[in-house]
Amino acid sequence: MNAKIAFNYKAKVQKPVTLLLSSALCLVFASCASSNKNKDNIMDEPLSDIGLVKKGVPPALAQITNPYAYTEGYDCAFISYQISQLDAVLGPDEMKSSNFDDRSMAQKSGEFASAAASDAVKSAAKGIIPARSLVRKLTGAEKADNELNKATNLGKIRRGFLHGLAIGKKCQL
């Protein structure tokens, strides 16, 4: 009798989970077809965990050792150029972006659903690898991610410093 109850329980639980996962996959594929904003490949994470996909530090970030480095002679054009190089790698500065959003409610909700479905599939893809943290440590993926995160933080600090220099020199950016 208990085996029959356990079997029915599994069947009742597995069907909604399967339906939920298949719905999430449909949303992700539909969103990938309609929007190019999400450039991250969903399978990059597990592939980078085992060392098949390498994420390197972009050259604009790799050259930053001291984010507060300054030499006399920085003019507005050079500061603007450096900020544009960092914006290209880091994305737009969140402090400069305007709060006005002229997208329709359908566009906003579609992008929200797309991001949520993509996050769900990425999370499930990360679960593919057993003992993920150990695999990441052995393949060097953890070290590479730490280096990328450190370089990204240094780049954000550098961009903020350059914005301060631009304000001090009364540059129009």
C-alpha positions in Angstrom: 0.0 0.0 0.0 2.8 2.4 0.9 4.6 1.7 -2.4 1.4 2.6 -4.3 1.0 5.9 -2.4 4.7 6.8 -3.0 4.3 6.0 -6.7 1.2 8.2 -7.0 3.0 11.0 -5.1 5.9 10.9 -7.5 3.6 10.9 -10.5 1.7 13.9 -9.1 4.8 15.9 -8.3 6.8 15.1 -11.4 4.1 16.1 -13.9 3.8 19.8 -12.7 7.6 20.0 -12.4 8.1 18.7 -16.0 5.4 21.1 -17.2 7.1 24.0 -15.4 10.5 23.2 -16.8 9.2 22.8 -20.3 7.3 26.1 -20.0 10.5 27.8 -18.9 12.4 26.4 -21.8 9.8 27.6 -24.2 10.0 31.1 -22.7 13.7 31.1 -23.0 13.8 30.0 -26.6 11.1 32.5 -27.5 12.9 35.3 -25.8 16.2 34.4 -27.4 14.5 34.5 -30.8 13.0 37.9 -30.2 15.7 39.7 -28.2 19.4 40.0 -28.7 19.9 41.8 -25.3 20.8 38.6 -23.5 24.1 37.7 -25.1 25.1 35.2 -22.5 24.8 31.6 -23.7 22.9 29.6 -21.1 25.3 26.7 -21.4 28.5 28.8 -21.0 28.4 28.4 -17.2 28.6 24.6 -17.0 31.0 24.5 -20.0 33.3 27.0 -18.3 33.1 25.0 -15.1 34.8 22.0 -16.8 37.2 24.2 -18.7 35.8 24.0 -22.2 34.8 27.7 -22.4 37.4 30.3 -21.1 36.2 33.7 -19.9 39.2 36.0 -20.0 39.7 39.4 -18.5 39.1 42.1 -21.3 42.2 44.1 -22.1 40.7 47.4 -21.0 40.3 45.9 -17.5 43.5 43.9 -17.5 45.7 47.0 -17.7 44.2 48.6 -14.6 46.5 48.0 -11.6 45.8 51.2 -9.7 42.4 52.6 -10.4 43.4 56.0 -8.9 46.5 56.4 -11.1 46.9 60.0 -12.4 49.5 61.8 -14.3 49.5 65.5 -15.1 48.3 66.2 -18.6 45.0 64.3 -18.6 42.8 66.4 -20.8 39.1 66.1 -21.3 39.4 64.1 -24.6 41.7 61.5 -22.9 39.4 61.2 -19.9 36.3 60.8 -22.2 38.2 58.2 -24.3 39.1 56.1 -21.2 35.5 56.3 -19.9 34.1 55.2 -23.2 36.6 52.2 -23.2 35.4 51.2 -19.8 31.7 51.7 -20.8 32.2 49.4 -23.7 33.4 46.6 -21.4 31.4 47.3 -18.3 28.2 48.4 -19.9 26.6 51.8 -19.3 27.2 53.6 -16.0 24.1 53.1 -13.8 24.5 56.5 -12.2 24.3 58.3 -15.6 21.2 56.4 -17.0 17.9 58.3 -16.9 15.0 56.9 -14.9 12.6 57.4 -17.7 11.6 54.2 -19.4 9.5 54.6 -22.5 9.0 50.9 -23.2 5.4 49.5 -23.2 4.1 47.3 -20.4 4.2 44.4 -22.8 7.8 44.9 -23.6 8.7 45.3 -19.9 6.8 42.2 -18.9 8.2 40.2 -21.8 11.8 41.1 -20.9 11.1 40.3 -17.2 9.7 36.9 -18.1 12.6 36.3 -20.5 15.1 37.2 -17.8 13.3 35.0 -15.2 13.1 32.0 -17.5 16.7 32.5 -18.6 17.8 32.6 -14.9 15.9 29.4 -14.1 17.4 27.5 -17.0 20.9 28.8 -16.1 20.4 27.7 -12.6 19.3 24.2 -13.8 22.3 24.1 -16.1 24.6 24.8 -13.2 23.1 21.7 -11.4 24.2 19.4 -14.2 27.7 19.0 -12.8 28.0 17.0 -9.6 30.4 18.4 -7.0 30.5 21.6 -9.0 32.6 23.6 -6.5 35.3 20.9 -6.5 35.2 20.7 -10.3 35.5 24.5 -10.6 38.5 24.6 -8.2 40.3 21.8 -10.1 39.7 23.2 -13.6 40.7 26.8 -12.6 37.2 28.2 -13.4 36.9 29.6 -9.8 40.2 31.4 -10.1 39.3 32.8 -13.5 35.9 34.1 -12.2 37.6 35.7 -9.2 40.1 37.4 -11.5 37.3 38.6 -13.7 35.3 39.9 -10.8 38.3 41.7 -9.3 39.1 43.3 -12.7 35.5 44.4 -13.1 35.5 46.0 -9.7 38.7 47.8 -10.4 37.2 49.0 -13.7 34.1 50.4 -12.0 36.3 52.2 -9.4 38.5 53.6 -12.3 35.4 54.8 -14.2 34.2 56.6 -11.0 37.6 58.2 -10.5 37.6 59.4 -14.1 34.2 60.8 -13.8 35.4 62.8 -10.7 38.4 64.0 -12.7 36.1 65.1 -15.5 33.9 67.0 -13.1 37.0 68.7 -11.5 38.3 69.7 -14.9 34.7 70.9 -16.0 34.7 68.5 -18.9 31.5 67.9 -20.9 31.1 64.1 -21.2 
